[in-house]
Amino acid sequence: MKYHDIATQADYHAAAIQYVVETYGEQVALQFPDVADTVWQSILMGMPEGLCWISVLSNHRLPLPDKEKNQ
C-alpha cells in the first residue's frame, strides 16, 4: 500500500493498517494499533510521507523506516 493511496480506499482504516504492516512490520501493527491512526491523521492534515514518519517517531518512539525498503 502506498501512502498516497490510503485516502482513496473505501476502508481507509484497513488501508492504513496495511501500510503500517508493509512499512514497519506486522509486529508494530499488532503491538501499536495507534500507529495506523497516526498515519491516517497525517493524511488528513496533508502531511507528506516523510513527515508522517516523523510523527510516528515522536508519538510512538518507533525508528524511521528503511527508505530503501519502502521505495
Secondary structure, 3 states (H helix, E strand, C coil): CCHHHHHHCCCHHHHHHHHHHHHHCHHHHHHCCHHHHHHHHHHHCCCCHHHHHHHHHHHHCCCCCCCCCCC
